[in-house]
Amino acid sequence: MSESSSHPTLRTSRLLLRPWREADLPAFAALNADPIVMEHFPSVLDRALSDSLAARIQAHFDRHGFGLWAVELPEVADFIGFVGLAVPSFTAHFTPCVEVGWRLARRYWGAGYATEGARAALDFGFARAGLAEIVSFTVPDNHRSLAVMERLGMTHDSREDFEHPALPEGHRLRRHLLYRMARPLSA
Ligand SMILES: CC(C)(COP(=O)(O)OP(=O)(O)OC[C@H]1O[C@@H](n2cnc3c(N)ncnc32)[C@H](O)[C@@H]1OP(=O)(O)O)[C@@H](O)C(=O)NCCC(=O)NCCS
């Protein structure tokens, strides 16, 4: 993975959202292999799949100028997961769109890091990328992720819940809830 200095870096009071580095890959593979972290995804990822996801994230930054940032806790941990913005590759009633998303190693849950990083990503999306709206979505059982969306002030209308088109009919993870946030007047 080549480091690209053209990818933006965001700072919050506790976090650095920065471009990915080769050195992030082992820690990223470890969290992608954790069945608790991946409980609401179809499967855990092995090292090869984890590395290819990181490469796709890097390519997304190249293409869009934003993406799922590598999250660092300065002085504490070089890499705790990702938080950021992504353009979904599937088609649904709300696409094309930009989503805000997060995935952290389990030991860093329960500290507010996902919400803090997501606020910075939303600010970037609205104020710097000029987006009019950002969405988020997950399965109804992913209470931690839904709680992040609620804390961010995103809104949910159950009439917009949808079946994820990348999963087959009857799959336990097919049903998704959609949350939306419009650009605030201040951005
Ligand atoms: C989704 C995920 C990122 C949420 O992590 P999280 O730690 O629950 O969320 P936050 O970082 O916002 O932290 C909130 C918690 O930290 C607590 N907290 C502690 N210190 C805090 C602080 N200074 N500021 C804010 N919250 C703080 C909050 O009270 C809250 O605790 P609670 O969960 O007991 O209510 C995490 O569960 C995860 O990585 N899951 C696996 C991947 C995944 O499912 N991603 C989403 C796919 S759509």
The ligand as an ORCA input file, in Angstrom:
! r2SCAN-3c Opt
* xyz 0 1
  C     -20.307      0.368     15.960
  C     -19.122      0.685     16.878
  C     -18.073      1.500     16.153
  C     -19.687      1.487     18.066
  O     -18.696      1.635     19.048
  P     -19.098      2.279     20.454
  O     -17.865      2.305     21.267
  O     -20.306      1.609     20.993
  O     -19.545      3.764     20.062
  P     -18.872      5.126     20.514
  O     -17.444      5.113     20.150
  O     -19.718      6.212     20.013
  O     -18.915      5.039     22.108
  C     -20.134      5.176     22.790
  C     -19.997      4.606     24.172
  O     -18.873      5.180     24.825
  C     -19.282      5.797     26.073
  N     -18.353      6.896     26.355
  C     -17.345      6.813     27.267
  N     -16.611      7.935     27.237
  C     -17.161      8.751     26.323
  C     -16.846     10.051     25.867
  N     -15.809     10.726     26.355
  N     -17.611     10.581     24.895
  C     -18.652      9.905     24.393
  N     -19.010      8.661     24.790
  C     -18.260      8.089     25.752
  C     -20.722      6.145     25.820
  O     -21.412      6.290     27.029
  C     -21.186      4.903     25.063
  O     -21.267      3.857     25.978
  P     -22.424      2.729     25.897
  O     -22.222      2.002     24.637
  O     -22.161      1.916     27.105
  O     -23.713      3.464     25.891
  C     -18.470     -0.622     17.389
  O     -19.417     -1.354     18.114
  C     -17.943     -1.487     16.241
  O     -16.842     -1.273     15.731
  N     -18.743     -2.510     15.837
  C     -18.334     -3.444     14.814
  C     -18.376     -2.883     13.430
  C     -19.752     -2.438     13.012
  O     -20.736     -3.116     13.288
  N     -19.800     -1.302     12.349
  C     -21.023     -0.733     11.880
  C     -21.491     -1.388     10.668
  S     -22.888     -0.526      9.993
*
